[in-house]
Amino acid sequence: MRRKIVAGNWKMNTTLNDGLRLAGEVKEDAEKGLPEGVSLIVAPPFTHLTGIREILADSIGLSAQNCATDDSGAFTGEVSAKMIASTGAEYVIIGHSERRLFFRESDKELNKKVKIALANDLTPIFCCGENLHEREKGIYKEVVRNQIELGFTGLNEDDFRKIIIAYEPVWAIGTGKTATPEQAQDMHSFIRDLVKKLYNSDTASTTSILYGGSCKPSNAREIFENSDVDGGLIGGASLNADDFLAIARSF
């Protein structure tokens, strides 16, 4: 069976004290119970990782939001996968739409990040998705296909089985536009079929694909009811423990 996952991407939000407090609230609420088989992951800023690992212990997964393409070196301001792993984090988000847009991260660069994350025993949460222009032009599936094929170049089946995919309809994030549950299912099904072609049906059937398009308590249930949607990569709603847990309990 595929893992059901709700991951909270805090982005560049919360001071250290605020982040520690929020992590404590998430853990306390999660201990009240979750639907069977549902896992939580939180992805705070780099500065919070060690402190939040101590709070969460092993009950909730911990992720970084990005990693460098190298293990070490003269790269001022970068944080390596090796450093992330040393904090006790188990995951790292790679290829988020904001990294692709604002920091011009290329598919070749993201492929290096996937490989170095795996080499350091981190599970990549690999993001893909199209913007509004690409959606309206009707090339959105081609865009996502290219992102996945280039992002996973050189990965064998065993490596790929360690990866979580997150589909982001970039055009539906903070724009006032919304993706319908049907649109979400259509893209998740397309991605799963693509994985089947790249690897095999067994690998495709066990790959968790998360939805990352403005998921909140009011729409999570109808999104998660889709057969190929295995959870969500949550942005703003993950900054409130009640909202984050309400989404997790929407399964």
N, C-alpha and C positions, 0 to 999 in steps of 0.2 A: 504493500500500500504506500501511496505517496504521503509525505509529511504535510500536515496542515500547519502553516506558519504565518504569524502576524509579526512583522518587524517594524520597529519604530525608528525612523531616521530623524534625529533631532536637528540635523543641519547645523548652522552656526548660531545656535541658541543655547541659553542657560549659562550662568556663571558656574564655577565649580560647586559652590554651596547649593545653588539652585538645582544643579544636576544630581547631586547626591540625594537631595531631598526628594526629587521626582523619582529617582530609582527606588528609593525606599517605599514610596507610595505605590509604585507599580508592583513591587514584590509583595507588599502587604495585601493589596487587592487580589493579586493572582493567587495567593494562598487560600482565598475563599473558594477557589475552584474554577476550572476551565473545562470546556467541552473535551471529551475524550480524544486524545491524539493531537491536540492543538499545542504548538510550541510558541513561546514568545522569544523575540530577540530585540535588544535595544542597541542603537548605534549613536552614542553621544559623541561630542567633540573629543579629539585626541587627549586633551588635558584631563579628561574625566575617567579615562579607561581603568586605570589601576584602582582608584577609589571606588568606582562602581562595581568592579569585579568583586571587591571585598563585600559589598552590600548584597549583591545578587547571589553570591556563592555559586552553586551549580544549578540553581533552579531556573534561571533565565539566561538565554544566550547573549553574548556580548560581541558587538561588531564595531570595527572602525568604519569610517565613511570613505576612505581612500587609502592608497598606499603608493609608494614610489616604485619606479621600475628597476631600481637597484637595491642591493642589500645594505650597502654602505658607500661612503665616499664624500667628495667635496660638493655636496648638493644642499646648500644652506636652506633651511626651512622645510626640507622634505622629511617624511617619516616612512621608514622601511617596513616591509612585511615582517622582517625578523624582529624589529622593535615592537610592533603591534603584538606579535605572538608572545613576546616576553611579558606583556601586561596581563596575560591570561585570556585575552580575547580569542574567539574561535572563528570569527567571520570578518569579512571586509567587503564593503560595497565597491563595485568597480563599474565604471562607465555610466554613472548617473547622468541624467540629461543636463544637469547644471555643470558638471565637469566637462561634458562634451561641448556645451555652448560657451560658457564663460572662460574656460581654461583651454579650449581648443584641443582636447585630448583626441587623438586619432585612433582608428581601429587598430593600427599596428602597435601603438603605445599601450592600448588596453589589453591586447593579446599578451604583451610582455608582463603586464600587471597580473593577469590571470595566472600565468605560469609561475611567477615568483611567489604569488600568494599560495598556490598549491605546494610549491617546494618548501614553504614554511608552515605547512599543515594548517593553513587557514582555508575556510570554505568561502569561495567567492560568491557574492550575490551580484550577478551580472545583469546590468540594466540595458534595455533596448527599447526603442520606441520612436515614433515619428512626430514631427512638428505639424502645425496647422497647414502650412503650404504643401507639405508632402501628402497630408491626408486629403486636402481638397483637390490636389492634382491626380490623385488616384494611384500614387506610387508607394503608398505606405507599406505594403507587404514586401516590395522590393527593397525598401530601405531597411526594414527589420531583418530580412534575409541576409543582406550584406553585412549588417552589424554582427549577426550571429556567426555567419561563416568566417568572417575575418577575425572576430574576437576569439574564436575557438580553434583557429588554425594550429595544426600540430598537436592537438590533444587526442590522446587515445581514449578508448571507451572507459577505462578504469578512472582516468583523470576526470572525464566529463561527468561521471556519475556522482562526483563530489560537489557539483555546482548547482546552485539555485539560480533560476532566471526570474527577473522582474520586468514585466512589460509596463512601460510608461507611455500612455498617450499624452505626449507633451502638450498637445493642443487643448487638453482638458484640465490642465493644472494651473489654477490661478487666473483663468481667462474668462470665467463666467460660463463657458461652454461645458457640457458634461457628456461623457461617454455613456451610452446605454449599456445595460447588462448584456444585451445581444452583441454589441460591438466588442465588448470585453471578451466574451466567449469566442467570437469569430477569430480574434487575434491570438488568443491563447491556444485555440485548436490549430491554427496555422503554425504557431511556434512548435507545438508538439509534433505535428506532422513533419516539420522541418528537421527536428531532432531525430525522428524515425528514419528519415532519408540519410542523415549524416552518420547515424550510428545504427540503431536497430529498434524494433518495436518495444522490446523489453526495457531498454534504456529510456525511451520516450515515455513509457507508461509509469516509470518511477521518478521522473524528473519533476520537482516541484516548481510551478510557475506562479509567481505572485503578481497581483494587480497593483499598479502604482499610480492610479489616476484619481486623486482627490477622493479617496475612500474615507468615509466617516460613519458614525453610528446609524445615521438615517438611511444610508444606502448599502451598507456592508452586506446585510443578509441577502438581498436580491442578487448582488454580485457574486457572493460566495456560493450561491446555489447552483451556479454554472458548473458543469461537469469537469471542465479543464482549468478552473480557477482554484488554486490551492492555498489562497490566503492573500495577504496584502503587504505592500511596502508603504507604510503610513508616514506622512509628513507632519503637517500641522497638528492633526488630531493626536499624535503620539506625545505631544507636550502637555497633555492633560491625562492623568492616570485613569480617571473615570471614563473618558472617551476611548482611550486606548484599549482598556479592558472590555468596554462595551462592544467594540469592534471584534475583539477576540472571541467574545461570547455570541457573536452573530452566526457562528457555524451551527 
